[in-house]
Amino acid sequence: MTKSALISLIAQQLKLSRKDAETAVNTVFDSIGHSLEVGNRVELRGFGSFGLKERRSREGRNPKTGERVMVDAKRVLFFKAGKALRERVDH
Amino acid sequence: MTKADIVEAVYREIGVAKKEAAIIVDTVFEAIRAKLEGGESVKISRFGNFNIRNKVPRRGRNPKTGEEIEITARKVLTFKPSQILRERVRDGEPIDAS
């Protein structure tokens, strides 16, 4: 399912205009993205949580040339599915 | 951030009653869950993809007893953030511990 199919489904199920369904779906994912961007994790009961982890800078190697390079510190995002969703998926 | 904040944002953006906004948000997540349950992946452009991976059975060990056990085949859900979201997070503000 793509975002566009999700929008159509929401419009149809809730009898919303496609425009409102589109705004709603975009708002859901934009607000999650924004929260993560400003450093706040997102916890959604019955679905899962989007968390953040800091990675320190480290010395790595260019796998092609073997040359040493510094890999900058960065923040990465991870998703952990909630127990209920994990169980629903694995049936 | 929790679902209540997302509901608030939807309420502000489309000007429906709060109760209606809550129903919309629940319906969005339930639609995603239903597709994933059916083994279908869900791709949200600019955000990321939720995929179902089929794990094959393998031998493992109970770390407490050392006993060898079979880890059964299973389906697991993974999320791969889009490049856009990864970059937004990478360059964002420091993590709020709360």
Backbone of each chain as ProteinMPNN parsed JSONL, in Angstrom:
{"seq_chain_A": "MTKSALISLIAQQLKLSRKDAETAVNTVFDSIGHSLEVGNRVELRGFGSFGLKERRSREGRNPKTGERVMVDAKRVLFFKAGKALRERVDH", "coords_chain_A": {"N_chain_A": [[0.839, -1.189, 0.0], [0.576, 2.153, -0.851], [1.177, 5.634, 0.057], [-0.689, 7.165, -1.276], [-2.714, 5.279, -1.83], [-3.472, 4.743, 0.759], [-4.547, 7.204, 1.5], [-6.799, 7.288, -0.193], [-8.23, 5.143, 0.862], [-8.785, 6.029, 3.471], [-10.343, 8.266, 2.909], [-12.555, 7.048, 1.75], [-13.459, 5.225, 3.749], [-14.111, 6.961, 5.861], [-15.751, 8.752, 4.762], [-14.702, 11.217, 3.839], [-13.574, 14.175, 2.098], [-11.272, 13.809, -0.628], [-9.248, 15.608, -0.454], [-9.257, 16.473, 2.257], [-8.669, 14.012, 3.46], [-6.146, 13.608, 2.449], [-4.745, 15.794, 3.532], [-4.991, 15.096, 6.234], [-3.612, 12.594, 6.415], [-1.054, 13.372, 5.564], [-0.487, 15.197, 7.593], [-0.337, 13.535, 9.843], [2.061, 12.041, 9.346], [3.887, 14.1, 8.917], [3.892, 15.357, 11.401], [4.955, 13.397, 13.063], [7.499, 13.155, 11.926], [8.465, 15.742, 12.373], [8.572, 15.872, 15.156], [10.583, 13.972, 15.668], [12.675, 15.197, 14.397], [13.139, 17.4, 16.017], [14.149, 16.126, 18.156], [12.553, 14.591, 19.842], [11.206, 11.537, 20.939], [8.645, 9.333, 19.603], [5.73, 7.893, 20.697], [3.408, 5.473, 20.073], [0.608, 4.092, 21.148], [-0.345, 0.74, 20.835], [0.719, 0.544, 18.367], [3.546, 1.247, 17.92], [6.917, 2.472, 18.586], [8.845, 5.323, 17.7], [12.126, 5.924, 17.94], [15.211, 7.588, 18.92], [18.712, 7.461, 18.382], [21.97, 8.287, 19.391], [24.912, 8.394, 17.501], [28.326, 8.102, 17.948], [31.16, 9.882, 16.562], [33.396, 8.159, 14.442], [36.331, 6.318, 13.399], [36.465, 5.267, 10.161], [36.717, 3.162, 7.25], [37.266, 3.621, 3.815], [35.711, 1.358, 1.903], [36.474, 0.676, -0.641], [39.009, 1.74, -1.282], [40.428, 1.373, 1.034], [41.333, 3.403, 2.47], [41.666, 5.522, 5.345], [38.969, 7.151, 6.927], [37.152, 9.773, 8.597], [34.139, 9.199, 10.213], [31.405, 11.139, 10.723], [29.759, 12.13, 13.801], [26.386, 11.232, 14.376], [22.778, 11.26, 14.352], [20.477, 8.654, 14.601], [17.462, 7.047, 13.501], [15.127, 4.78, 14.879], [12.665, 2.184, 14.687], [10.406, 0.563, 16.792], [8.266, -2.019, 16.834], [5.146, -2.302, 18.505], [4.041, -4.665, 21.04], [1.504, -5.82, 20.537], [1.159, -5.318, 17.802], [3.371, -6.664, 16.749], [2.621, -9.276, 17.316], [0.31, -9.488, 15.791], [1.288, -9.376, 13.227], [2.887, -11.608, 13.045], [1.58, -14.356, 12.467]], "CA_chain_A": [[0.0, 0.0, 0.0], [1.316, 3.418, -0.905], [0.496, 6.712, 0.778], [-1.846, 7.553, -2.078], [-3.766, 4.279, -1.596], [-3.909, 4.948, 2.143], [-5.408, 8.394, 1.469], [-8.079, 6.881, -0.803], [-8.913, 4.269, 1.809], [-9.276, 6.859, 4.579], [-11.427, 9.091, 2.355], [-13.706, 6.178, 1.521], [-13.967, 4.684, 5.012], [-14.641, 7.982, 6.77], [-16.548, 9.684, 3.955], [-14.052, 12.529, 3.816], [-13.122, 14.549, 0.76], [-9.91, 13.32, -0.824], [-8.355, 16.682, -0.006], [-9.138, 16.383, 3.718], [-7.974, 12.77, 3.796], [-4.745, 13.831, 2.105], [-4.193, 16.681, 4.562], [-4.913, 14.352, 7.49], [-2.529, 11.606, 6.351], [0.216, 14.109, 5.549], [-0.272, 15.792, 8.921], [0.097, 12.459, 10.743], [3.478, 11.706, 9.16], [4.705, 15.306, 9.11], [4.074, 15.67, 12.823], [5.913, 12.417, 13.597], [8.814, 13.562, 11.41], [8.884, 16.974, 13.039], [8.923, 15.534, 16.532], [11.886, 13.3, 15.641], [13.646, 16.189, 13.963], [13.486, 18.253, 17.155], [14.781, 15.324, 19.195], [11.594, 13.914, 20.719], [10.716, 10.254, 20.458], [7.2, 9.284, 19.384], [5.212, 6.626, 21.183], [2.025, 5.29, 19.635], [0.004, 2.907, 21.771], [-0.97, -0.22, 19.929], [1.41, 0.535, 17.078], [4.978, 1.098, 18.17], [7.543, 3.745, 18.918], [9.951, 5.812, 16.889], [13.103, 6.453, 18.885], [16.42, 8.185, 18.364], [19.96, 7.044, 19.001], [23.139, 9.068, 18.994], [26.094, 7.611, 17.121], [29.526, 8.927, 18.047], [32.006, 9.87, 15.367], [34.343, 7.047, 14.511], [37.194, 6.219, 12.239], [36.059, 4.165, 9.306], [37.579, 3.007, 6.086], [36.639, 3.538, 2.505], [35.85, -0.067, 1.574], [37.054, 0.499, -1.975], [40.428, 2.083, -1.326], [41.089, 1.02, 2.279], [41.773, 4.654, 3.061], [40.985, 5.88, 6.594], [38.158, 8.369, 6.878], [36.385, 10.006, 9.813], [32.697, 9.193, 10.027], [30.891, 12.125, 11.683], [28.706, 11.767, 14.753], [25.076, 11.483, 13.778], [21.642, 10.733, 15.077], [19.712, 7.749, 13.749], [16.09, 6.774, 13.881], [14.738, 3.375, 14.816], [11.264, 1.914, 14.988], [10.168, -0.686, 17.47], [6.836, -2.34, 16.777], [4.55, -2.659, 19.787], [3.819, -6.101, 21.203], [0.254, -6.216, 19.878], [1.373, -5.318, 16.352], [4.297, -7.775, 16.45], [1.86, -10.525, 17.344], [-0.634, -9.511, 14.672], [2.049, -9.592, 11.994], [3.439, -12.96, 13.065], [0.46, -15.257, 12.775]], "C_chain_A": [[0.879, 1.246, 0.0], [0.541, 4.484, -0.126], [-0.774, 7.125, 0.04], [-3.018, 6.582, -1.897], [-4.328, 4.414, -0.186], [-4.873, 6.14, 2.22], [-6.785, 8.039, 0.897], [-8.91, 6.051, 0.167], [-9.536, 5.065, 2.956], [-10.467, 7.702, 4.108], [-12.706, 8.274, 2.249], [-14.307, 5.691, 2.843], [-14.647, 5.728, 5.875], [-15.504, 9.004, 6.044], [-16.016, 11.114, 4.045], [-13.752, 12.886, 2.367], [-11.689, 14.042, 0.619], [-8.91, 14.351, -0.298], [-8.157, 16.636, 1.511], [-8.384, 15.128, 4.142], [-6.48, 12.934, 3.542], [-4.067, 14.709, 3.158], [-3.998, 15.918, 5.865], [-3.729, 13.39, 7.482], [-1.17, 12.314, 6.345], [0.536, 14.698, 6.916], [0.231, 14.747, 9.911], [1.604, 12.233, 10.591], [4.394, 12.913, 9.291], [4.93, 15.576, 10.588], [5.01, 14.663, 13.485], [7.332, 12.824, 13.188], [9.344, 14.791, 12.133], [9.333, 16.694, 14.465], [10.315, 14.894, 16.591], [12.995, 14.29, 15.294], [14.07, 17.082, 15.135], [13.946, 17.432, 18.367], [13.839, 14.638, 20.162], [11.142, 12.596, 20.132], [9.19, 10.279, 20.36], [6.703, 7.914, 19.799], [3.745, 6.501, 20.828], [1.483, 3.982, 20.165], [-0.638, 2.012, 20.725], [-0.307, -0.282, 18.56], [2.91, 0.299, 17.298], [5.577, 2.437, 18.525], [8.695, 4.035, 17.965], [10.93, 6.468, 17.859], [14.325, 6.977, 18.153], [17.631, 7.646, 19.102], [21.085, 7.921, 18.485], [24.257, 8.111, 18.611], [27.303, 8.537, 17.198], [30.309, 8.897, 16.743], [32.999, 8.727, 15.532], [35.227, 7.069, 13.286], [36.745, 5.027, 11.414], [37.029, 4.047, 8.153], [36.738, 3.029, 4.823], [36.825, 2.099, 2.034], [36.501, -0.311, 0.21], [38.566, 0.685, -1.954], [41.175, 1.671, -0.066], [41.574, 2.236, 3.052], [40.987, 4.969, 4.335], [40.191, 7.166, 6.422], [37.447, 8.534, 8.222], [34.897, 9.979, 9.452], [32.128, 10.106, 11.115], [29.874, 11.52, 12.647], [27.359, 12.062, 14.095], [23.978, 10.914, 14.667], [20.864, 9.831, 14.133], [18.373, 7.424, 14.372], [15.86, 5.266, 13.883], [13.275, 3.23, 15.185], [11.181, 0.589, 15.722], [8.668, -0.932, 17.473], [6.35, -2.702, 18.174], [4.22, -4.143, 19.823], [2.588, -6.569, 20.426], [0.443, -6.296, 18.36], [2.321, -6.439, 15.942], [3.533, -9.091, 16.378], [0.865, -10.62, 16.187], [0.067, -9.854, 13.363], [2.524, -11.042, 11.896], [2.337, -13.94, 13.443], [0.519, -16.481, 11.902]], "O_chain_A": [[1.822, 1.35, 0.785], [-0.596, 4.265, 0.292], [-1.803, 7.4, 0.657], [-4.172, 7.003, -1.82], [-5.523, 4.22, 0.033], [-5.885, 6.087, 2.919], [-7.812, 8.445, 1.442], [-10.123, 6.227, 0.281], [-10.67, 4.807, 3.36], [-11.467, 7.834, 4.814], [-13.791, 8.734, 2.606], [-15.522, 5.74, 3.031], [-15.637, 5.437, 6.546], [-15.935, 9.997, 6.63], [-16.754, 12.07, 4.286], [-13.683, 12.008, 1.507], [-10.98, 13.868, 1.61], [-7.86, 13.997, 0.237], [-7.032, 16.747, 1.997], [-7.565, 15.165, 5.061], [-5.652, 12.46, 4.319], [-2.963, 14.411, 3.616], [-2.972, 16.066, 6.529], [-2.935, 13.366, 8.423], [-0.247, 11.897, 7.045], [1.69, 14.7, 7.345], [1.114, 15.027, 10.721], [2.338, 12.232, 11.579], [5.54, 12.782, 9.723], [6.022, 15.975, 10.992], [5.778, 15.029, 14.375], [8.246, 12.833, 14.012], [10.528, 14.869, 12.462], [10.349, 17.216, 14.922], [11.124, 15.232, 17.456], [14.101, 14.225, 15.83], [15.234, 17.472, 15.229], [14.112, 17.969, 19.462], [14.276, 14.148, 21.204], [10.742, 12.531, 18.969], [8.531, 11.132, 20.955], [7.192, 6.894, 19.314], [2.93, 7.33, 21.234], [1.847, 2.903, 19.697], [-1.374, 2.471, 19.852], [-0.715, -1.06, 17.697], [3.453, -0.732, 16.9], [4.863, 3.416, 18.74], [9.403, 3.142, 17.5], [10.595, 7.451, 18.519], [14.458, 6.832, 16.938], [17.578, 7.404, 20.308], [21.144, 8.255, 17.302], [24.518, 7.135, 19.314], [27.315, 9.613, 16.599], [30.137, 7.996, 15.923], [33.386, 8.383, 16.649], [34.938, 7.726, 12.286], [36.658, 3.909, 11.92], [38.037, 4.751, 8.094], [35.624, 2.506, 4.792], [37.95, 1.661, 1.793], [37.019, -1.397, -0.048], [39.309, -0.108, -2.532], [42.404, 1.616, -0.066], [42.145, 2.12, 4.136], [39.784, 4.715, 4.403], [40.675, 8.141, 5.848], [37.171, 7.549, 8.905], [34.458, 10.645, 8.514], [32.35, 9.866, 12.302], [29.217, 10.526, 12.337], [27.221, 13.03, 13.347], [24.245, 10.177, 15.616], [20.616, 10.202, 12.986], [18.178, 7.513, 15.584], [16.338, 4.558, 12.997], [12.719, 4.056, 15.909], [11.809, -0.392, 15.324], [7.898, -0.155, 18.039], [7.073, -3.342, 18.938], [4.13, -4.798, 18.785], [2.629, -7.591, 19.742], [-0.048, -7.222, 17.714], [2.113, -7.091, 14.918], [3.768, -9.914, 15.493], [0.611, -11.706, 15.668], [-0.492, -10.536, 12.504], [2.559, -11.626, 10.813], [2.19, -14.304, 14.61], [-0.337, -17.359, 12.011]]}, "seq_chain_B": "MTKADIVEAVYREIGVAKKEAAIIVDTVFEAIRAKLEGGESVKISRFGNFNIRNKVPRRGRNPKTGEEIEITARKVLTFKPSQILRERVRDGEPIDAS", "coords_chain_B": {"N_chain_B": [[6.331, 12.614, 22.231], [2.926, 11.776, 21.681], [-0.015, 9.965, 20.583], [-2.07, 11.775, 21.111], [-0.974, 14.295, 20.527], [-0.701, 14.151, 17.772], [-3.345, 13.911, 17.013], [-4.217, 16.434, 17.82], [-2.796, 18.024, 15.983], [-3.96, 17.222, 13.545], [-6.558, 18.014, 13.999], [-6.21, 20.795, 14.079], [-5.313, 21.251, 11.464], [-7.33, 20.371, 9.624], [-9.733, 21.266, 10.599], [-11.875, 19.818, 11.901], [-14.078, 18.347, 14.38], [-12.573, 17.532, 17.554], [-13.005, 14.912, 18.355], [-13.607, 13.654, 15.979], [-11.176, 14.034, 14.657], [-9.606, 12.338, 16.197], [-10.707, 9.887, 15.519], [-10.003, 9.785, 12.831], [-7.17, 9.629, 12.981], [-6.858, 7.206, 14.377], [-7.98, 5.516, 12.458], [-6.174, 5.729, 10.356], [-3.844, 4.494, 11.443], [-4.894, 1.973, 11.99], [-5.527, 1.074, 9.425], [-2.985, 0.793, 8.355], [-1.922, -1.163, 10.065], [-3.638, -3.317, 9.414], [-2.947, -3.885, 6.737], [-0.279, -4.647, 7.06], [-0.616, -6.867, 8.65], [-1.754, -8.554, 6.806], [0.478, -9.17, 5.406], [1.374, -7.357, 3.614], [3.477, -4.717, 2.396], [3.876, -1.316, 3.503], [4.148, 1.763, 2.094], [5.193, 4.923, 2.683], [5.582, 7.799, 1.141], [8.304, 10.059, 1.368], [8.458, 9.574, 4.063], [8.833, 6.797, 4.989], [9.262, 3.178, 4.724], [7.27, 0.444, 5.738], [7.97, -2.836, 6.235], [7.363, -6.358, 5.844], [9.202, -9.006, 6.96], [10.134, -12.284, 6.207], [11.337, -14.589, 8.36], [13.586, -17.253, 8.382], [13.553, -20.545, 9.922], [15.896, -21.198, 12.558], [18.74, -22.51, 14.346], [19.1, -21.956, 17.773], [20.219, -20.919, 21.028], [19.335, -21.333, 24.357], [20.184, -18.751, 26.315], [20.471, -18.835, 29.041], [20.42, -21.498, 29.974], [21.945, -22.825, 28.154], [20.968, -24.703, 26.547], [20.164, -26.192, 23.444], [17.952, -24.892, 21.062], [15.228, -24.807, 18.685], [14.656, -22.019, 16.722], [11.745, -20.856, 15.62], [10.295, -20.342, 12.3], [9.34, -17.044, 11.419], [7.43, -13.988, 11.129], [8.554, -10.729, 10.828], [8.284, -7.25, 11.559], [9.676, -4.508, 9.933], [11.054, -1.197, 9.771], [12.009, 1.128, 7.406], [13.427, 4.143, 7.287], [12.85, 6.928, 5.083], [15.235, 8.474, 2.862], [15.025, 11.223, 3.059], [13.816, 11.595, 5.593], [15.761, 10.407, 7.218], [17.873, 12.194, 6.861], [16.763, 14.535, 7.885], [16.52, 13.846, 10.582], [19.148, 13.282, 11.258], [20.439, 15.751, 11.085], [19.085, 17.199, 12.936], [17.835, 18.72, 16.007], [19.365, 18.306, 19.318], [18.774, 15.262, 21.227], [15.909, 15.1, 23.215], [15.678, 14.091, 26.427], [13.35, 13.417, 27.752]], "CA_chain_B": [[5.073, 12.867, 21.534], [2.009, 10.637, 21.667], [-1.119, 10.083, 19.629], [-2.847, 12.981, 21.409], [-0.375, 15.428, 19.816], [-1.006, 13.985, 16.353], [-4.765, 14.252, 16.914], [-4.255, 17.89, 17.931], [-2.305, 18.581, 14.723], [-4.979, 16.959, 12.513], [-7.67, 18.887, 14.389], [-5.869, 22.16, 13.649], [-5.121, 21.341, 10.011], [-8.525, 20.235, 8.766], [-10.906, 21.918, 11.178], [-12.994, 18.958, 12.282], [-14.143, 18.218, 15.836], [-11.468, 16.734, 18.099], [-13.399, 13.509, 18.378], [-13.476, 13.228, 14.582], [-9.732, 13.96, 14.379], [-9.107, 11.126, 16.862], [-11.154, 8.75, 14.695], [-9.174, 9.77, 11.609], [-5.822, 9.139, 13.315], [-6.992, 5.765, 14.656], [-8.262, 4.809, 11.203], [-4.916, 5.687, 9.595], [-2.962, 3.452, 11.981], [-5.52, 0.662, 11.834], [-5.383, 0.68, 8.016], [-1.604, 0.336, 8.184], [-1.809, -2.453, 10.764], [-4.358, -4.359, 8.676], [-2.148, -4.266, 5.568], [0.909, -5.371, 7.532], [-1.09, -8.171, 9.108], [-1.944, -9.346, 5.602], [1.778, -9.425, 4.798], [1.65, -6.347, 2.596], [4.271, -3.611, 2.92], [3.226, -0.004, 3.449], [5.165, 2.738, 1.698], [4.752, 6.3, 2.861], [6.631, 8.573, 0.493], [8.948, 11.098, 2.188], [8.541, 9.153, 5.465], [9.566, 5.543, 5.053], [8.526, 1.966, 4.363], [7.095, -0.633, 6.702], [8.06, -4.094, 5.484], [7.279, -7.617, 6.571], [10.269, -9.924, 6.558], [9.956, -13.677, 6.596], [12.571, -15.135, 8.913], [13.621, -18.718, 8.293], [13.882, -21.14, 11.217], [17.331, -21.408, 12.759], [19.07, -23.051, 15.653], [19.591, -20.982, 18.727], [20.547, -21.486, 22.314], [18.828, -20.615, 25.517], [21.412, -18.193, 26.893], [20.534, -19.139, 30.469], [20.702, -22.907, 30.25], [22.858, -23.371, 27.16], [20.212, -25.719, 25.826], [19.944, -25.845, 22.048], [16.532, -24.903, 20.705], [14.904, -24.355, 17.332], [13.916, -20.763, 16.647], [10.804, -21.141, 14.532], [10.106, -19.344, 11.252], [8.413, -16.011, 11.874], [7.37, -12.76, 10.347], [8.855, -9.559, 11.642], [8.02, -5.959, 10.94], [10.805, -3.58, 9.98], [10.777, 0.132, 9.217], [13.177, 1.762, 6.807], [13.101, 5.55, 7.057], [13.253, 7.462, 3.783], [16.464, 9.27, 2.911], [14.648, 12.569, 3.523], [13.618, 11.564, 7.043], [17.072, 10.133, 7.839], [18.667, 13.429, 6.863], [16.134, 15.479, 8.815], [16.846, 13.408, 11.936], [20.6, 13.365, 11.447], [20.85, 17.14, 11.245], [18.134, 17.876, 13.809], [18.257, 19.209, 17.32], [19.747, 17.229, 20.239], [17.697, 14.445, 21.758], [15.286, 15.464, 24.479], [15.66, 12.831, 27.178], [12.021, 13.115, 28.321]], "C_chain_B": [[4.216, 11.604, 21.527], [0.902, 10.897, 20.649], [-1.916, 11.367, 19.847], [-2.306, 14.21, 20.665], [-0.657, 15.359, 18.32], [-2.469, 14.357, 16.105], [-4.937, 15.771, 16.923], [-3.846, 18.552, 16.599], [-3.336, 18.395, 13.606], [-6.193, 17.866, 12.738], [-7.416, 20.312, 13.902], [-5.832, 22.28, 12.132], [-6.411, 21.237, 9.21], [-9.812, 20.749, 9.396], [-12.115, 21.012, 11.343], [-13.019, 18.929, 13.815], [-12.997, 17.332, 16.311], [-11.759, 15.245, 18.072], [-13.219, 12.885, 16.985], [-11.983, 13.074, 14.216], [-9.138, 12.693, 14.992], [-9.491, 9.887, 16.057], [-10.299, 8.639, 13.431], [-7.798, 9.17, 11.901], [-5.861, 7.637, 13.607], [-7.186, 4.971, 13.368], [-6.994, 4.691, 10.35], [-4.029, 4.548, 10.121], [-3.574, 2.06, 11.857], [-5.406, 0.167, 10.387], [-3.969, 0.136, 7.756], [-1.423, -1.038, 8.839], [-2.457, -3.581, 9.966], [-3.564, -4.825, 7.457], [-0.942, -5.092, 5.992], [0.535, -6.77, 8.0], [-1.295, -9.11, 7.926], [-0.64, -9.608, 4.846], [2.181, -8.404, 3.749], [2.541, -5.249, 3.188], [3.524, -2.296, 2.726], [4.301, 1.048, 3.205], [4.609, 4.149, 1.801], [5.848, 7.195, 2.292], [7.049, 9.735, 1.391], [9.086, 10.697, 3.661], [9.348, 7.866, 5.593], [8.668, 4.375, 4.71], [8.46, 0.994, 5.528], [7.068, -1.93, 5.905], [7.896, -5.289, 6.408], [8.381, -8.521, 6.052], [9.953, -11.314, 7.077], [11.284, -14.221, 7.084], [12.506, -16.65, 8.846], [13.963, -19.295, 9.671], [15.397, -21.324, 11.35], [17.542, -21.974, 14.162], [19.556, -21.948, 16.554], [19.878, -21.684, 20.024], [19.865, -20.664, 23.388], [20.047, -20.07, 26.258], [21.556, -18.516, 28.377], [21.008, -20.567, 30.727], [21.7, -23.511, 29.275], [22.212, -24.433, 26.282], [19.98, -25.273, 24.369], [18.456, -25.933, 21.712], [16.358, -24.433, 19.266], [14.153, -23.039, 17.426], [13.034, -20.882, 15.406], [10.783, -20.023, 13.489], [9.115, -18.303, 11.754], [8.431, -14.818, 10.946], [7.67, -11.595, 11.259], [8.635, -8.282, 10.833], [9.264, -5.096, 11.043], [10.369, -2.251, 9.379], [12.067, 0.689, 8.656], [12.824, 3.213, 6.525], [13.572, 5.994, 5.683], [14.541, 8.261, 3.965], [16.173, 10.666, 3.462], [14.519, 12.598, 5.041], [14.938, 11.308, 7.768], [17.899, 11.405, 7.937], [18.101, 14.459, 7.828], [16.525, 15.141, 10.251], [18.328, 13.62, 12.227], [21.032, 14.791, 11.785], [19.968, 17.903, 12.229], [18.734, 18.311, 15.13], [18.586, 18.041, 18.252], [18.545, 16.502, 20.842], [17.221, 14.977, 23.103], [15.086, 14.171, 25.26], [14.257, 12.451, 27.658], [11.203, 12.225, 27.412]], "O_chain_B": [[4.733, 10.496, 21.383], [0.894, 11.913, 19.955], [-2.385, 11.979, 18.887], [-3.078, 15.062, 20.226], [-0.832, 16.39, 17.671], [-2.795, 15.027, 15.125], [-5.703, 16.324, 16.134], [-4.474, 19.512, 16.153], [-3.56, 19.308, 12.811], [-6.77, 18.407, 11.795], [-8.32, 20.957, 13.371], [-6.266, 23.287, 11.575], [-6.573, 21.943, 8.215], [-10.874, 20.672, 8.778], [-13.234, 21.375, 10.978], [-12.098, 19.422, 14.466], [-12.508, 16.483, 15.565], [-10.88, 14.426, 17.803], [-12.749, 11.756, 16.841], [-11.589, 12.112, 13.556], [-8.278, 12.05, 14.391], [-8.701, 8.952, 15.928], [-9.922, 7.543, 13.016], [-7.319, 8.31, 11.162], [-5.003, 6.887, 13.142], [-6.624, 3.887, 13.207], [-6.771, 3.669, 9.701], [-3.526, 3.738, 9.342], [-2.86, 1.081, 11.643], [-5.212, -1.025, 10.154], [-3.788, -0.845, 7.035], [-0.848, -1.952, 8.247], [-1.896, -4.671, 9.854], [-3.512, -6.021, 7.171], [-0.618, -6.105, 5.372], [1.27, -7.732, 7.777], [-1.043, -10.311, 8.026], [-0.655, -10.202, 3.768], [3.2, -8.559, 3.076], [2.38, -4.887, 4.354], [2.641, -2.194, 1.874], [5.233, 1.206, 3.994], [3.672, 4.516, 1.092], [6.916, 7.334, 2.889], [6.22, 10.317, 2.09], [9.752, 11.392, 4.429], [10.407, 7.842, 6.221], [7.479, 4.541, 4.441], [9.453, 0.751, 6.214], [6.24, -2.101, 5.01], [8.241, -5.24, 7.589], [8.479, -8.772, 4.851], [9.558, -11.495, 8.229], [12.246, -14.307, 6.321], [11.498, -17.257, 9.209], [14.586, -18.621, 10.491], [16.087, -21.576, 10.362], [16.665, -21.925, 15.024], [20.343, -21.097, 16.138], [19.789, -22.908, 20.11], [19.832, -19.435, 23.319], [20.855, -20.843, 26.773], [22.665, -18.472, 28.91], [21.87, -20.815, 31.57], [22.245, -24.586, 29.529], [22.847, -24.987, 25.384], [19.643, -24.118, 24.11], [17.79, -26.917, 22.034], [17.221, -23.757, 18.705], [13.14, -22.941, 18.118], [13.53, -20.995, 14.285], [11.201, -18.899, 13.764], [8.152, -18.644, 12.442], [9.315, -14.661, 10.104], [7.101, -11.486, 12.345], [8.781, -8.251, 9.611], [9.844, -4.966, 12.121], [9.434, -2.191, 8.581], [13.092, 0.723, 9.337], [12.023, 3.497, 5.635], [14.576, 5.496, 5.174], [14.887, 8.668, 5.074], [16.962, 11.223, 4.226], [15.037, 13.5, 5.701], [15.209, 11.913, 8.806], [18.543, 11.667, 8.953], [18.845, 15.167, 8.506], [16.826, 16.032, 11.045], [18.706, 14.079, 13.305], [21.878, 15.009, 12.653], [20.087, 19.122, 12.347], [19.946, 18.277, 15.341], [18.145, 16.917, 18.015], [17.452, 17.057, 20.95], [18.014, 15.262, 24.0], [14.398, 13.262, 24.797], [14.003, 11.28, 27.943], [10.069, 11.881, 27.742]]}, "name": "protein", "num_of_chains": 2, "seq": "MTKSALISLIAQQLKLSRKDAETAVNTVFDSIGHSLEVGNRVELRGFGSFGLKERRSREGRNPKTGERVMVDAKRVLFFKAGKALRERVDHMTKADIVEAVYREIGVAKKEAAIIVDTVFEAIRAKLEGGESVKISRFGNFNIRNKVPRRGRNPKTGEEIEITARKVLTFKPSQILRERVRDGEPIDAS"}
